[in-house]
Amino acid sequence: MESLPVGLQRLLNPAWLAVLVLPAAFWAPGRRAAALTAVAFLGGLAVIPLASGLLPTPPMEYLGASLGLAWGLGLRWVVIRFRER
């Protein structure tokens, strides 16, 4: 990954987090589970690096995870509405 241009690296880091989080949000079986999923992923991004001595998670990666959550929940909403027809 270090051989990629810096601009592409800045896009790929949040993108893989979005792709990682999207299925978890999509399959969350309700609002409470979706909220717990969001807390688990975003909390993990905050706590795990600090607890393990790594650098803090950059804001763009929080944005990527948040977009993955939003896209997963949005896709779930679309699928549910489509099935109701």
Contacts in CASP RR format, 6 or more apart in sequence:
PFRMAT RR
TARGET T0000
AUTHOR 0000-0000-0000
METHOD contacts of the structure
MODEL  1
MESLPVGLQRLLNPAWLAVLVLPAAFWAPGRRAAALTAVAFLGGLAVIPL
ASGLLPTPPMEYLGASLGLAWGLGLRWVVIRFRER
1 9 0 8 1.000
1 12 0 8 1.000
4 12 0 8 1.000
10 60 0 8 1.000
13 58 0 8 1.000
13 60 0 8 1.000
13 61 0 8 1.000
14 60 0 8 1.000
14 61 0 8 1.000
14 63 0 8 1.000
14 64 0 8 1.000
14 65 0 8 1.000
14 67 0 8 1.000
15 64 0 8 1.000
17 45 0 8 1.000
17 61 0 8 1.000
17 64 0 8 1.000
17 65 0 8 1.000
17 68 0 8 1.000
18 64 0 8 1.000
18 65 0 8 1.000
18 67 0 8 1.000
18 68 0 8 1.000
18 71 0 8 1.000
19 68 0 8 1.000
20 65 0 8 1.000
21 37 0 8 1.000
21 41 0 8 1.000
21 64 0 8 1.000
21 65 0 8 1.000
21 68 0 8 1.000
21 69 0 8 1.000
21 72 0 8 1.000
22 68 0 8 1.000
22 69 0 8 1.000
22 71 0 8 1.000
22 72 0 8 1.000
22 75 0 8 1.000
23 72 0 8 1.000
24 37 0 8 1.000
24 41 0 8 1.000
25 34 0 8 1.000
25 37 0 8 1.000
25 38 0 8 1.000
25 68 0 8 1.000
25 69 0 8 1.000
25 70 0 8 1.000
25 71 0 8 1.000
25 72 0 8 1.000
25 73 0 8 1.000
25 76 0 8 1.000
26 72 0 8 1.000
26 73 0 8 1.000
26 75 0 8 1.000
26 76 0 8 1.000
27 76 0 8 1.000
28 34 0 8 1.000
28 36 0 8 1.000
28 37 0 8 1.000
28 73 0 8 1.000
28 76 0 8 1.000
34 69 0 8 1.000
34 73 0 8 1.000
37 69 0 8 1.000
38 69 0 8 1.000
41 65 0 8 1.000
41 69 0 8 1.000
42 62 0 8 1.000
42 65 0 8 1.000
42 66 0 8 1.000
45 57 0 8 1.000
45 61 0 8 1.000
45 62 0 8 1.000
45 65 0 8 1.000
46 56 0 8 1.000
46 57 0 8 1.000
48 54 0 8 1.000
49 55 0 8 1.000
49 56 0 8 1.000
49 57 0 8 1.000
50 56 0 8 1.000
END
